[in-house]
């Protein structure tokens, strides 16, 4: 093989590798900048069944959720954040029910809860002694305040820290209910990050 043939082959190989690098880099960059792939928040309560049975993969985290939104439920609000590469996911459904049903739920969850809080949000709860992350009040009508009012009992039914010892709760999940006897409202929630 002559030296000039060898140089031609090397030049062609370098051009092919450079072209592949440009195409691959362009694809990665276009995916990173593509806004159509952003996580879409679901707020349509008619999607409850699809989220409960098809989209939320960890069944244990939502086993306390009702099979379907109860027939006597009013003022139904739902928020679902699908999992994304940038963060976790959350599923929350809130509705009003008769006082008798709410009283029964409080009695049930008070005895089974692993952690109990009055009002607040995940930041308040996780910063308490032996506290755990919970959730924000995503289904609130008050868009300015993401905390549960003081009349809400927040019952954590399960929580697992999957972070590292030096960075606790970096990853994990928690789930439970928040109930207001005053407002006759129950909020079922599950959150993973």
N, C-alpha and C positions, 0 to 999 in steps of 0.2 A: 504494500500500500504506500502510495506516495504521500509526502507530507501535506501537500495541498488538499488531497482527498480527506485526510485525517482532520484537517482544520475545517473543511466543509461539514463533515459529519458532526463534529463538536459544535459548530455554529448552529446547525439544524437542531440538535438536541437541546441546546441552551434556549433557542427560540421556542421550541415546543414546551419546555418546562416553564419558561416565562409566561407563555400564553395560558397554560393551565393555572399558574399562580394568579394571573390577572382575572381569569374567569372565576376561579374559586374565591378569591378575595372580594370580587365584586358581588358574588352571590351572598357571602357572609355579611358584607356591609349592607346590601339591600334588605336582608332579613332583619338586621338590627334596626334599620331606619323605617321599616314598613309599619305604619300606624294601623293598618287594617288588622294586624295580628294582635293588637292590644286586648287585654282581658276585658270582657264585657260583663258588667254587673247585671244580674237578673233580678227584677223586682216584680215580675208578674206572678201572682199567687196561683194562677192556673198551672204553673210549671212545677208546683210542689211535688207531685208524684214522680215526675221525671227526675228531679234533683234527688229526692229521697231514695228512689229505687234504681236509678241508672247512673247518676253523675257522682254522687258522694261514695267513694270507694270503701271507706272504712266503716263497715256496718256497726261495729261496737260503739262508735262515737255518736251514732244517731239512733241507737236502739230505743232510747227513751222518747223520741219524737213520735207523735201520733201516726197511725197507719195512713190516715187521710185527715184533712182539715175537718174538724167536727162540724156536724150540721148546725149546731147551735152557736157556732163561732161567729162573731161579728168583728168589724174593724180589722180585717185580716191584712197584715203587711208581711212581705217576704223580702229578704235580701240574700243573694248567693254570689259569692266571689269565687269563680273557678280557680283552680290551681294555676300558677304562672311561674315562669322562670325567675321572676323578680321577687316573689314572695309566696305567702301561704294562701290558704283558702278559708272561707267562712260560710256558714249556712245558718240562717236565723229566720224563724217564723214567729210572729206575734199575733195574738188575737184575744178578744174579750170573750169571757164565758160567764155563766150564771155564778153568783156568789157561792152557792153550795159546791159547785165543781171546783172553784178556786180554793175554797177551804180544804177540800179533800186533797187537792194537789199539794198544798202547803204541808199538810200532815204527812203525806207520803214522802215528799222529797226532803223534809226536815230530818227524817230518820235515816235516809239513805245517802245523804250528802257527805262527801269527804271534807269539804271546806264550805263555810258559810260566811257571807258578807251582807252588809246592809248598804244598798245603793253603790255608786261608784262605777269604775270601769277597770279594765285590765291593768292599767298603770297603778291605780290605787291599790288593787288587790295584790299584785305581785310585789309591791314595795312594803307590804306589811310583814311582820315577823312570821316566818314560815308560810308566807303568801305564795300564791301561784297565779300565773296569768289566766285571765278569763276571756272576756270579750268586751267590745264596745256596744253601745245601744244603737246598732245599725238601723233597726226598724222603728226608731222613735220618729214622731212627727216633728220634733224640735231638731231641725237640721243644724242648729248652732251648737248643740250640746250632745256629745256622744256618750254621756254617762247615765247610768240608771239613777233615777231620783231616790231619795232616802227611804221612800215607802216600799221599795222593791227589795225582796229577799233574794239574794243571788246564791243559788245552790250549785256547787261544783260537784258533779257526779263522777268525774274522772279527769285526771291530768297526768301527763307523762313528760318528763324532761328528757329530751333526746340530744341536748347540747353537750358540750365538753365541760369538764370540771372547772376549768378556768373561765368559761363563758357559759354559765348556766342559762337554761331556757332559750339558747340561741335557736334551737329547733325543738319542736314538741307539739303537743296538742292538749286541748282541754274541751270539756263539754258539760252541759248542764241546763238548768232552767233559771229564769228570773221571774218572780211572781209579785204582783202588787195586789194585795187584798183590797186596798183603797180604790184602785182603778179597775178591779176585777179583770186583770190582764195577766196572761202568761206568755213568756218568751222562751222558746226552745232554741238552744244554740249549740253549735259545734265549731271549733276553730283549730286549724293546723297551720304551722309555720315552719 
